Amino acid sequence: MTGTFEYRKEYKLTKGYKVEFALDASAGPMTALQAEWSPRVPPQKIVKGNFLEAYRNARNDFIESIGLKTLIIEQ
């Protein structure tokens, strides 16, 4: 395949946050999932419970919408 593709999708989360996931193939075989946060990256203290569940649901929906086999590693 020549050229690149980009796919983006935005999700509203809880507590006024949004995350936009993007997949950009311009990096070649090392294509990576990127996340852009609005209004900013959430502080560690709120990344739990319902917020974490909403983020994971959004991430999983985005990955499923791509239709590619994917491995997710959470730290």
C-alpha positions in Angstrom: 0.0 0.0 0.0 1.4 3.4 -0.9 0.5 6.7 0.8 -1.0 7.1 4.3 -4.3 7.1 5.9 -5.7 8.8 9.0 -8.7 7.9 11.0 -10.1 10.0 13.9 -13.0 9.8 16.3 -13.9 11.9 19.3 -15.6 10.8 22.5 -17.2 12.7 25.3 -16.2 11.3 28.7 -17.3 12.2 32.2 -16.3 15.3 34.2 -16.2 17.6 31.1 -13.4 15.8 29.3 -13.2 14.6 25.7 -10.7 12.4 24.0 -10.0 12.1 20.3 -8.3 9.0 19.1 -6.3 9.0 15.9 -4.6 6.3 13.8 -2.0 7.7 11.4 -0.2 5.2 9.1 2.5 7.7 8.0 4.9 6.1 10.4 4.9 2.9 8.3 4.7 -0.5 10.1 4.9 1.2 13.5 1.5 2.8 13.3 0.4 4.0 16.7 -2.8 5.0 18.4 -2.7 8.6 19.5 -5.0 10.3 22.0 -5.7 14.0 22.2 -7.3 15.3 25.4 -9.6 18.3 25.8 -9.4 20.5 27.8 -6.2 18.8 29.0 -4.8 15.5 30.1 -6.8 14.5 33.2 -5.0 14.5 36.5 -4.2 11.1 38.0 -6.7 11.5 40.9 -9.8 11.4 38.6 -8.6 8.6 36.4 -10.5 5.9 38.2 -14.0 4.5 38.6 -16.5 5.8 36.1 -14.0 8.0 34.3 -11.6 5.1 33.7 -14.5 2.9 32.5 -15.7 5.7 30.1 -12.2 6.0 28.7 -11.8 2.3 28.2 -15.2 2.0 26.5 -14.3 4.8 24.1 -10.8 3.3 23.4 -12.3 -0.1 22.8 -15.0 1.3 20.5 -12.4 3.2 18.4 -10.3 0.1 18.1 -13.3 -2.1 17.1 -14.3 0.5 14.5 -10.9 0.1 12.8 -11.5 -3.6 12.2 -7.9 -4.6 12.8 -6.6 -7.1 15.3 -5.1 -5.2 18.1 -3.2 -5.9 21.3 -3.8 -3.5 24.2 -1.2 -3.3 27.1 -2.2 -1.2 30.1 0.3 -0.2 32.7 
